[in-house]
Amino acid sequence: MSDKLEGVFKKGYGFIPKSIMKDDTLDIEAKGIYAYLASYTGGGTTAYPSVSLITSDLNISENRYYKYRKQLLEKGYISIKKNRKNGKRDNNIYVLNLHPQFQYLQNEGIENEGIEFEGTNNNSINNNSNNNNSKSSNSCSDSKTDPEPEELEPKFDEKSVPYKAALHLRNLIANNFPRQPLPDETPEDLEDWAIELERLNRLGPVGAKKHEGKGYTWQEIRDIMDWCQDDNFWKGNILSASKFREQIIKLEGKMKSNNAGDPDGMNQTRELYQEFLEEEEGTIDI
């Protein structure tokens, strides 16, 4: 690597151990968080991006971040040092451990087990001078200090439309498939579903931009939910809010063709089924 970083390396980089990526006990979210932290370490083992920056860049909620960060802490892949600057709490220092040791965290939100508390010690932060990466990757002065509350309030409460929509979809699925693992009915457990549906309302399908005006009204979302969970094929394949948003275009098209009494409905169903299988498992002849 040349001294001058170019292209995708221009904003900084890090290194990711293959053993962590191959750990089948880690969820993909935990691996994504580890990869993000690693991208801030350069050639070292420490990084200090704020929680607000991490969740914004990864496009996840704080509850979801803490849930999967706990996996990394328990496995010992990372540890956290509390950092103070001028007597005030500053961003956490994340340490990527070379020799991880398992530790059980009873309440990771409080972060009172397996985590070192340190005073002001700016020298402990890796300066990554060997690859000129410190300035570009670990500079987070524009980010707020991590609040790290003991309990995080969900983004959408019981009175919010996104939560009610998430609850409605969850209950439709539960009625169709009583043994399907699903989030509990609380706003905390349904937060990720509510966030996904709020994006469907505000932005539209996955990949759509706000200025494109592709968002769905809540009535449209409700109608498509009800239809897909009454359809013999789609109700078995739409088992989460993320899958619902991902397939929304096909669901809407099929619902409209059925409502219009399309004589070619069976052929379209077969074509949609074939496309779905190809997306999920690769090309399969039926």
C-alpha positions in Angstrom: 0.0 0.0 0.0 1.4 3.4 -1.0 1.8 6.2 1.6 -0.8 8.2 -0.2 -4.3 6.6 0.2 -6.5 6.6 -2.9 -9.9 5.4 -3.9 -11.9 3.5 -1.3 -8.9 3.6 1.0 -8.8 7.4 1.1 -11.0 7.8 4.2 -9.0 5.1 6.1 -8.9 1.4 6.4 -8.2 -1.5 8.8 -7.7 -5.3 8.8 -10.3 -8.0 9.7 -9.3 -11.4 11.0 -10.7 -14.2 8.9 -11.4 -16.3 12.0 -14.0 -13.8 13.2 -15.7 -13.7 9.8 -15.8 -17.5 9.8 -17.2 -17.7 13.4 -20.7 -19.2 12.8 -21.8 -18.3 16.3 -21.8 -14.6 15.4 -24.7 -13.0 13.6 -24.0 -11.0 10.5 -24.8 -7.8 12.4 -22.1 -8.5 14.9 -19.6 -9.2 12.1 -20.7 -5.9 10.4 -20.1 -4.0 13.7 -16.7 -5.6 14.1 -15.7 -4.8 10.5 -16.8 -1.2 11.0 -14.7 -0.8 14.1 -11.8 -2.5 12.3 -12.0 0.0 9.5 -11.2 2.7 12.1 -8.1 1.0 13.5 -5.7 1.3 10.6 -2.7 -0.9 11.5 -3.5 -0.9 15.2 -6.1 -2.4 17.5 -8.0 0.6 18.9 -10.7 2.9 17.6 -13.1 5.4 19.1 -16.1 6.3 16.8 -19.2 7.4 18.8 -22.3 5.2 19.0 -24.3 7.9 17.1 -21.8 7.8 14.3 -21.7 4.0 14.1 -25.5 3.6 14.1 -25.8 6.3 11.5 -23.2 4.9 9.1 -24.5 1.3 9.5 -28.2 2.5 9.3 -29.2 0.5 12.4 -31.0 1.5 15.7 -29.1 1.9 18.9 -31.0 -1.1 20.5 -29.9 -3.3 17.6 -26.3 -2.0 17.8 -26.1 -2.8 21.6 -27.7 -6.2 21.0 -25.1 -7.4 18.5 -22.2 -5.6 20.1 -22.9 -7.7 23.1 -22.0 -10.8 21.1 -18.5 -9.3 20.4 -18.0 -8.4 24.0 -19.0 -11.8 25.3 -16.8 -13.6 22.8 -14.0 -11.3 23.9 -13.4 -10.1 20.4 -13.6 -6.5 21.6 -13.4 -4.7 24.9 -14.3 -1.2 25.8 -12.4 1.4 27.8 -14.2 4.4 29.2 -12.4 7.5 28.2 -12.5 10.9 30.0 -11.2 14.2 28.6 -10.8 17.3 30.8 -12.8 15.5 33.5 -15.7 14.8 31.2 -16.8 11.6 29.6 -15.6 11.2 26.0 -16.1 8.6 23.3 -15.5 5.0 24.2 -12.2 3.4 23.2 -12.8 0.1 21.4 -10.0 -2.4 21.6 -9.9 -5.3 19.1 -8.4 -8.1 21.2 -5.7 -10.3 19.6 -6.4 -13.1 22.2 -10.1 -13.1 22.9 -11.5 -14.7 26.1 -15.2 -15.4 26.6 -17.0 -13.4 29.2 -20.7 -13.4 30.2 -22.4 -10.0 30.3 -25.6 -10.0 32.3 -26.6 -6.5 31.4 -24.5 -5.2 28.5 -26.4 -1.9 28.5 -24.9 -0.9 31.8 -21.5 -2.1 30.6 -20.3 -3.1 34.1 -18.6 -6.4 33.4 -15.5 -7.2 31.5 -14.9 -3.5 30.6 -12.0 -1.4 31.8 -12.7 2.0 33.3 -9.9 4.5 32.7 -9.2 8.1 33.3 -7.6 10.5 30.8 -5.1 8.6 28.8 -5.0 9.9 25.3 -1.7 8.0 24.7 -3.7 4.7 24.8 -5.3 5.6 21.5 -3.5 4.2 18.5 -2.2 7.0 16.3 -1.9 4.7 13.3 1.1 6.7 12.0 2.4 3.8 10.0 -0.2 4.2 7.4 -1.3 7.8 7.7 -4.8 6.6 8.7 -5.3 8.2 12.0 -6.4 11.6 10.8 -9.0 10.2 8.4 -10.3 7.2 10.2 -10.3 7.9 13.9 -11.2 11.6 13.8 -14.7 11.8 15.3 -14.6 15.3 16.8 -17.8 16.2 15.0 -19.7 13.4 16.8 -21.5 13.7 20.2 -20.2 11.8 23.2 -21.8 8.4 23.6 -24.8 8.7 26.0 -24.8 4.9 26.6 -27.9 4.9 28.8 -28.8 1.9 30.9 -32.1 1.4 29.0 -32.8 2.9 25.7 -36.3 4.1 24.8 -37.6 2.6 21.5 -37.7 5.0 18.6 -41.5 4.4 18.2 -43.8 4.0 21.1 -47.2 2.2 21.3 -49.1 5.1 20.0 -47.0 5.6 16.8 -48.2 4.4 13.4 -44.9 2.6 12.5 -45.2 0.5 15.7 -48.9 -0.3 15.1 -48.1 -1.3 11.5 -45.3 -3.6 12.8 -47.5 -5.1 15.4 -50.2 -5.7 12.8 -47.8 -7.5 10.4 -46.4 -9.5 13.3 -49.8 -10.7 14.4 -50.9 -11.6 10.9 -47.8 -13.8 10.6 -48.3 -15.3 14.1 -51.9 -16.2 13.2 -50.7 -18.0 10.0 -47.7 -19.6 11.6 -48.0 -20.0 15.4 -44.6 -21.7 15.7 -42.7 -19.0 13.7 -40.1 -17.3 15.9 -41.2 -13.6 16.0 -40.3 -10.5 18.1 -42.5 -9.9 21.2 -45.3 -7.4 20.9 -43.4 -4.7 22.8 -42.1 -1.5 21.1 -38.6 -2.5 22.1 -38.7 -5.9 20.4 -40.6 -4.5 17.3 -38.3 -1.5 16.9 -36.4 -2.9 13.9 -39.7 -3.8 12.2 -41.2 -0.4 12.9 -38.1 1.3 11.5 -38.3 -0.7 8.3 -42.0 0.1 7.8 -41.4 3.8 8.5 -38.8 3.8 5.8 -41.2 2.1 3.4 -43.7 4.9 4.2 -41.1 7.7 4.0 -38.8 6.5 1.3 -40.4 3.5 -0.5 -38.8 0.2 -1.6 -35.2 -0.7 -0.6 -32.8 1.6 -2.5 -35.4 4.4 -3.1 -34.4 8.0 -2.2 -36.7 10.5 -0.5 -36.7 13.0 -3.4 -38.0 10.3 -5.7 -41.4 10.2 -3.9 -41.8 6.4 -4.0 -43.1 6.1 -0.4 -46.2 4.1 0.3 -49.2 5.5 2.3 -50.0 3.7 5.5 -53.3 2.6 4.0 -51.4 1.0 1.0 -49.0 -0.7 3.4 -51.9 -2.1 5.4 -53.7 -3.3 2.3 -50.6 -5.1 0.9 -49.9 -6.6 4.4 -53.4 -8.0 4.6 -53.3 -9.3 1.0 -49.9 -11.0 1.2 -50.7 -12.8 4.5 -53.9 -14.1 2.9 -52.1 -15.3 -0.2 -51.1 -19.0 -0.2 -47.7 -18.4 -1.6 -46.6 -15.1 -0.2 -47.7 -15.6 3.4 -45.1 -18.3 3.7 -42.3 -16.1 2.4 -43.1 -12.8 4.0 -42.1 -13.5 7.6 -40.6 -10.2 8.6 -40.9 -6.4 8.0 -37.5 -6.4 6.1 -38.7 -9.1 3.7 -42.0 -7.3 3.3 -40.2 -4.1 2.2 -37.8 -6.0 0.1 -40.6 -7.7 -1.9 -43.1 -4.8 -1.8 -43.0 -4.1 -5.6 -43.9 -7.7 -6.5 -46.5 -7.9 -3.7 -48.2 -4.7 -5.0 -48.1 -5.8 -8.6 -49.6 -9.2 -7.8 -52.3 -7.8 -5.5 -53.4 -5.3 -8.2 -53.5 -8.0 -10.9 -55.6 -10.2 -8.6 -58.0 -7.4 -7.8 -58.4 -6.7 -11.5 -59.4 -10.3 -12.2 -56.3 -10.9 -14.4 -56.9 -14.1 -16.4 -53.2 -14.8 -16.5 -52.9 -14.7 -12.7 -51.8 -18.3 -12.4 -49.0 -17.8 -14.9 -47.9 -14.7 -13.1 -47.9 -16.5 -9.8 -45.7 -19.2 -11.2 -43.3 -16.6 -12.7 -43.1 -14.7 -9.4 -42.5 -18.0 -7.6 -39.6 -18.8 -9.9 -38.1 -15.4 -9.5 -38.4 -15.6 -5.8 -36.6 -18.9 -5.6 -33.9 -17.7 -7.9 -33.3 -14.7 -5.6 -33.3 -16.8 -2.4 -31.5 -20.0 -3.4 -30.2 -19.6 -6.9 -31.9 -20.8 -10.2 -34.2 -23.8 -9.5 -36.3 -25.4 -12.2 -39.9 -26.2 -11.2 
